[in-house]
Amino acid sequence: MQVDEESVISVSGRTKGTVLFAKSAELTVTFHALVPMEVRQVLRTADFTRDAFTGDVDTSTGYSLIASSETCFVWQHAQNLLGTPTCYIFPCPTDYPHAAPPFASLVSFGTAREPALVLLSPAGELRFWDSIGLGLTGGEHTDSSQLELVSSEIITSLTRAEAQTFITSTTHGRLFLLSVSSTSGKFHVTHHPFTLSRPQSAIARLRFWAQVDPLYSGGNINAVTVGARHSDRFEVWVCVDTNIARWTVMSEGWEQLDFELEASTVISPGLYAAFPSAETDDGIFDLELVDICSAEATKLVLLVSFAGRDDDSGIDKRPRRLYAVVRLSYDADELKVEGVHTVPYQTISADRANIHPRLRLLHNGTIYCMQFGDAIVLVAKDSEYTEYLPLRSLQDRTFGCGDMDEMNEMLIMNSTTLMKVQIDQEKVAAFDAETGRASLVKSTMTQAILYGSIPENPLLFSFTPDVDEESLISGAEQLSYAVLSSDVEVVRPTHDLTRQFIERKERLKFLIGFINENGVLGKMSQSSRQCLESDAEKLWAAQQLWLEYSDRISSGHPENLLSDAVVAFMEDLNEGYHEDIMRAFFRLQTRELGSLLPYVWRLTQETLSTWDETQKVDDPVPSANRIVLSVLQSAWDYRSLNAGVYGIVLPFSRPWTSAPPLVDILTYFFDETAKLLDQNSTSDSQQTAPQEVREQLPQLASAVFKGFQERLSWLESDVAADEPGSETQKRETREKFQQARLPILQTLLKNEHAQAAFKLAEEYRDFRSLTELCHSSHPIFPPHANPYALRIQSYIEKFKEEFTTELYQWYIEHAELRSMFAQSDVYSTYIDAFFSKNAHPAISWIHDLEKGRWGTASHTLLLQANHTPDLSVRHVMLSIGKLSQLAQLSENEAAVEEPSLDVFHDGLDYISVHLKLIDELKESLSTARQKQSLESQVDAIVKTNATKIGHRHAFLTIFKRCVKDLLQGRVLSVEDIVDVLTLKDKPTDQSTALTLIKNTKDVPEARRLAAYRTAWRRIFIHDDWNAIRKTAHVTDGQLIAKFRHTALYTAVADQLSGGVDQFNANLLTPEQAAVLPTMEELTSRWPGYSNEQIAELMRSHEMERTTLLGLELDYVFDRVKELAILNAPS
């Protein structure tokens, strides 16, 4: 329904056509008539929380009334007058000290004459006017009387039993029968109280109420209704406290009590089951029978209220009353519950217009209508349909509702208007709870959008207190989609797309505002909130794209790319039949706005594949950039401004603005834009296009960054972690973003967008890229000469360690330590923090030395030297470390807990072994006449110094590799240098080899022992013992001299330097030296060797063992040992 095209109420009160106040599939509410001006003037200044009023819409007479404690107004609501209806005014019976309005009812005389009026004050004063026409002449009543009430007894209700018969009830459980009769042509009202049984005499007929039969409880009567009617009697059902009683009124003029039954014990179990939030303690449950209606002869419908539990949120602690409709049946002196219906309404102690709720049965009992002070509630009997119609104004209240059975309509009256309600009973009966609740929620929001803005509409569209989350979410999303797809139910068809965009935006704005105003945003899931927000941002983005498209068309710039993309997209959806396909897309496919961009991408690629800059056709890149940037930037801007309104908690789930295709699209257009700028950098043609592209470049860069970060934030969320493949996508996205950042920023810098590049890196806290940008121009050293020196300084002061960590890392990677340590005086704290969190011991000792931390520098240098393969570097480190150690000792000797100087001495000695060995090996190269290659040098050294290795091929290979490393200035491992010392021809360093392998702690024990045995084995076999042991023509002195010139004697004699005990421990016998290393030990030392290489090593060891055992040196060893001891200094 299009509200804008509906008629509205004129100033004079006339109506033109039908004014809709509410419309859903099941219900329509329209304007019926205005309340008379006299009444509106009184009610306009009334305070309904303080001033009491009563009212009724009497559809049987066609009149309505509203009464205060002083005045009763009556008018004909059914009369079809152009002006305001005639208002009849009557004075009400005073009721001091109650100051409460009277109970009022019209008396019908049929269509022959105007109805009469009965007013009954709470104190029992009755006034009667035999025609409402008297209200035009002063309102003097034609009859009055006083009901015989006892002290503190108050009237509680006035119910029409027949056209001219009424029943009134009191707080003491009494009932009175009021009858309008005519005597001598004059109408008057007679009354008498009900009796408990058939009277036996006239005296019993008039007995006072206090003498009633004790079988009747006589409590407060809450409600009265008339039940089955017969030719000679009718039944009256009453609610007495929590009991239900039935009376029979006989036409002969007497009444009798049929029974009174306890109802609370029957009703309460059903309420507990239907209302989990109800109090289960009977003392707190506080059941109240609010109103009663008779449905059939033995069927009753009750409106009950009871206490609800406190709000679990702890925010609202005011007592709450919950309501329900209970269907009862009476059979064999027993009440049974046939059904319980939830009433979607609650009251609290401070509710406005706190009137006694009333129940009416509409449409032959198929609809239950509840009138509360501030709302009308409808509940279907045979389905789960409910309707909640609250009043908009806090200064308004309901005054009655009436059923028009013959017209399938009802009237509702508030303080200004009578509204006509039409109910489609077929749709109510067919209401499906599974889908209907969501439809009701959607309907409520739709009506709020369509009719909530009508100034004269007295209804407030709001959710019922018990609205469930699923229905709320489904209904809201359905309505949002309807707006986006321009559903005619909520969006007015028009050719003016700009105006329709505005209308659709207002619809979605109203939708989220409505949800917030009703306080139900918390019931909606994050995914649902984000769905609504996405719809709104797509609509905004689509509007901006349309406006830009329209502006360019108006200025004579064709937008063929956008139109071609839209046509291709719509044709793929089989929607190409629209006459105006552009408007059709923006009207119907707004939600698929993101899906349009791949078409723009594809068409751009196709155009570029055949495009020639000499053609007159414009380059498609600027146009494509405009489209992509317009859509995404508009969406992001909207989201940034409105995320709080929707209660969005970031990150966005599956954000459409950073779906994988869109991130790729942004990256593609950035690259193409950069290419276009490169192509035009040397050309003066097409100056406009390059300038536009140059301005688009930083926008595209920002969009690429935002797209990557947005998607990465989603993939890193807990929700995304449960999705299959999310880890792979997260890793790939992170890697792509990492790789893309710096090139993009460098491209910006190259194209004179330095400020944009730096700003983007700052925004995304990409300190590595910031560092790269800050050192993109020379000179870098000295730091103050750097073109970006001030930036570097500002970043250090702004971002502190976050920036300096990347800055110093960059200096290290690019060998710019001088720039780093040049900042030591000013930013020493940051350098200390960097080295404390980032291990760079090869560098940090320099800073320690500068700061005089000698002990720390010494310790670092020692550790670093042990891991430095370069011989000269290790030499320098150990030397400086030793000096640092000496400096520390000189400053505070007692407090030193650093490694002793012996450690440095040992390290330097190890270096000396290398240097001496290198000098010895290089002697073989001194005769070379020209510069030799490394391999040639190795071969020359091996040829001169490794002649005794022989067929031990594996050892020859090891010897060559170690010599090569020595010539390249590398430090050998202990095992390697022992091999070189024991394999070379000159035996001068055999003892050194034994000392090194004996004292090392860097080799596993099993391998250390194996290497020690190998060294002794090579010492044993180094000399030609067969020649030495030839004694022919040799004196003993000469033989001893030969022994003393062997490698064995030298090694044994050197062991005496440690004393006799250590001497024996250090020596190995030929038998002990013959023990070979195991395959496991060889594999451990040579982990990269193949099985064949390990086998070759083992064969070389076995050859040494065979040689040793063949020499039978046991006697020789003992003799050499004796000679060494004898020759030792005493």
Buried (B, 14 or more C-beta within 10 A) or exposed (E): BEBEEBEBBEEEBEBEEEBBBBBBBBBBBBBBBBBBEBBBEBBEEBEBBEBBBBBBBBBEBBBBBBBBBEBBBBBBBBEEEEEBBBBBBBBBBEBEEBEBBBBBBBBBBEEEEBBBBBBBBBBBBBBBBBBBBBBEEEBEBBBEBEBBBEEEBBBBBBBBBBEBBBBBBBBBBBBBBBBBEEEEEEBBBEBBBBBBEEBEEEEEEEBEBEEBEEEBBBBBBBBBBBBBBEEEBBBBBBBBBBBBBBBBBEEEEBBBBBEBBEBBEBBBEBBBEBBEBBBEEEEEBBBBBBBBBBBEEBBBBBBBBBBBBBEEEEEEEEEBBBBBBBBBBBEEEEBEBEBBBBBBBBBBEEBBBBBBBBBBBBBEBBBBBBBBBBBBBBBBBEBBBBBBBBBBEEBBBBBBBBBBEEEEBBBBBBBBBBBBBBBBBEBBBEBEEEEBBBBBBBBBBBBBBBBBEBEEBBBBBBBBBBBBEBBBBBBBBBBBBBBBBBBEBBBBEEEEBEEBBEBBBEBBBBBBEBBEBBEBBEBBEBEBBBBBBBBBBBBBBBBBBBBBBBEBBEEEEEBEBBBBBBBBBBEEEEBBEBEEBBBBBBBBBBBBBBBBBBBBBEBBEEBBEEBEEEEEEBBBBBBBBBBBBBBBBBBBBBBEEBBEBBBBEBBBBBBBBBBEEBBBBBBBBBBBBBEBBEEBEEEEEBEEBBEBBBEBBBBBBBBBBBBBBBBBBBBBBEBBEEEEEBEEBBEEBBEBBEEBBBEBBBBBBBBEBBEBBBBBBBEBEBBBBBBBBBBBEEEBBEBEEBBBBEBBBEBBEEBBBBBBBBBBBBBBEEEBBEBBBBBBEEBBEBBBBBBEEEEBBBBBBBBBBBBEBBBBBBBBBBBBBBEBEBBEBBBBBBBBBBBBBBBBBEEEEEEBEBBEBEBBEBBBEBBEBBEEBBEBBBEBBEEEEEEEEEEEBBBBBBEBBBEBBEEBBBBBBBBBBBBBBBBEBBBBBBBBBBBBBBBBEEBEBBBBBBBBBBEBEEBEEEBBBBBBBBBBBBBBBBBEBEEBBEEEEEEEEEBBEBBBEBBBBBBBBBBBEEEEEEBEEBBBBBEEBBBBBEEEBBBBBBEEBEEEBBBBBBEBBEBBBEBBBEBEBEEBBEBBBEBBEEEEEE
